[in-house]
């Protein structure tokens, strides 16, 4: 991937075929920029050492937060889940998002389930060399 041209979010989102399967499309220092499509309920989890940013491109995302009211995030809005906070993303209809996460962030945080996507699969053909 050349660093000398812009990335088109629409084109990158169109390449996503499976729900809950993030794809790395960029790197900023020690942060990955990822795109994903969500549908249904994910899994309760936490990231003990990393914050996680959800930027909604289309659709409406509900993020359940343990012990708190649900957070609703609409198109053009973002929400940062602080490190250590148990949360569960829910998409009643398909939601397209951009995630910004530290390169060490595990997909399902402190739990591993059938749908957990390892980081090497998220990176795919992206050249993550700094």
N, C-alpha and C positions, 0 to 999 in steps of 0.2 A: 504494500500500500504506500503510495507516495504521500508525503507530508505537504506537498505543494498545491493541493487542491481541496476545496471544501467537500464535506460529506453531506449528502442529502438524506435527511431523516426519513422521508417518505420512501425512498428507494431502499434504505436499510430495513425499514419496517416491513416492506413488501417481501423481503427475502426471508422473513420469519414465518415458518410454517407450523410450528408446534407451540401450543400454549405453555406458559410457565418454563420456557427454555430461553434464557437470556443469551444474546449474542454480543460479544465485545466489538465495538465499532471505532473505538478510539482510546487513547491513553493520555492523561494529563498528569505528569509526574508519577505519583504512586496511586493514582485513581484511574479505574477503568470507566469508560462511558459505554453503556450497554443499552440495547433495545430489546423489548419483549412484548409479547401479546399475552394477555391474561383472560381467563374465562373460568368462572366457578370459584371455589374456595381453595386456598392453598394449604398451608400447614402452620400451626402455631410454632414460632421459633424466635430466637434472639441471636444477636451477633454481639458476643461479650466484649469485643475490643474495637468494633467499628460502627460508625454511624452509617445509615443507608438513606439515600435520597431517591424519592419517587417523583418524577415529573410526568404528568399525564398529557399525552398528545391528543388522544381522542377517547371518548367514553367517560364513565364515572367510576372511580375506584373508592372502595370503602376499606379502610384499614382498621381492623379491630386492635385495640390496645388493651393489654391486660390491666384490669383495675380502673380503666378510664372509659370515657365515652368514645364511640367510634369516630374516626376522622374521615371526612369525605373530601376527595380531591377530584376536581373537574379539569376539563381541558385548559391548558395554559397555567395550571397551578402545580405547585410542588409541595412536598412534605418530607421532612427529615425525621426518620425514626432514630432516636438517640441510642447509642451503644447500650447493650444490656437490657433493653426494653422488649419484652415479649410482645409479638404482634402477629397478625394473620391478615394478609391481603385477600380481599373478596371482590370479584367482578361479576355482577349479576348479568351483564352483557359484555361483549368483548371490549377490552380496554387496551390501548396501545400506550406504552410508557418508555421513558428513558430512565435508566438507573445510573446513579453515580455512586461507585463503591470503591473502597480501597482494594488494591489488587489481592489482598489476603482474605477478602470476604468470602466465606463459604456460602453457597447458594441457599441452603436451608439452615444456616447458622449452627446452632447447638444440637440439631437433630438430623438424622439421615433417613430419608424415606425413599420409596420406589421412584419418585419423580425428581430426586436430587440430581442436578446436573453438575458434574465436576468442572472446575475452571478450565482445564485443557480443552474440554468440549465447547465451552462458551467462547474461548478465544478463537478456535477454528483456524481459519487461514489469515486472521489478522496478525500483522507483524508487530508484536508488542515490544520489540527492541527499543530501549530508550535512546 
